[in-house]
């Protein structure tokens, strides 16, 4: 929810809150780290043109690296580039049972137009995540970074990495050059469904389109507050495309996109469908049913109404959210949500709170009760 100050994170008495964190970012200490995992033919290109592997935004952030001030490792490097420090600040301090990683690298950005280079970067990133993070820490799971704008390369990378059960979802960015329901992306969804993997869609990306539906924003504040527009547009595209008729087991995770807009969007789609359903005869159900069945949401940054009961009403208006919302901290970013603070003022029942904090994610990602186990799906 609201940003947690560095002092509060360090000094507040910790309350033990069992949780699975569904949005934890990692990055590389330096471009040299990625180079080590690239094939030889791409190393010269990386040395000459690769630059910094971290890519945050088109707009200056309110905090350096978009990170908490205390998240910079004492050993140097960017926030979330040091596993021991991430253990200390997140996994151990907050008793995180599992953390699902979203690597922060340029490899998966839709603005990367060189398909072969994007593919090499994605392969190197996934290998790096496996060797330097997953091999070293049983509480971690990761997302498969793919070059989404070249579906042949993207599918090949899914097929290569998916057999490793520690990779629990496909990773895409919300801002794509074409709406996500476009048939161009269907091979990615088909591969994901074939392997039983959700598609995690994270805020960000450079799709070549304006950052809002009405043009380019002037400020990071506009981009940050208005990012839910992109998520809603992609939901509409996916629902009306008919992809869920084709792939009834396809699951989409909306990461950092908000929650409260889900009920009114469902109502709007249903109202339009009642009048114009003959345009989409491939849909056999109401749009709200696809939204309820195929989409999951993460908590950070969740909407914060003045009266917390208003957010509870959102869950009442769209009951499936109780089984679809999953806790996320967004570590190491400035708006990090501590597990004992997220949704703390909303009067959920203990069972619903447990679902949100851990059990919905456990069911979606097939996570066992013991993080030290193999984590097979």
ABEGO torsion letter per residue (X at the ends): XBBBBAAAAAABBBBBBBBBBABBBBBBABAAAAAAABBAAAAAAAAAAAEBABBABABBBABBGGBBAAABBAAEEBBGABAAAAAAAAAAAAGBABBBBBBBBAAABAABABAAAAAAAAAAAAAAAAAAAAAABAABBBBBBBBAABAAAAAAAAAAAAABAABABBBBBABBABBAABAAAAAAAAAAAAAGBBBBBBBEEBAGBBABAAEBBABAAAAAAAAAAAAAAAAAAAAAAGAAAABAABBBBBBGAEAAAAAAAAAAAAAAAAAAAAABAABABBAAAAAAAABBBBAOBBBBBABAAAAAAAAAABAAAAAABBBBAGOABAABBBAAABGAABBBBAAAAAAAAAAAAAAAAGBBABAABAGBX
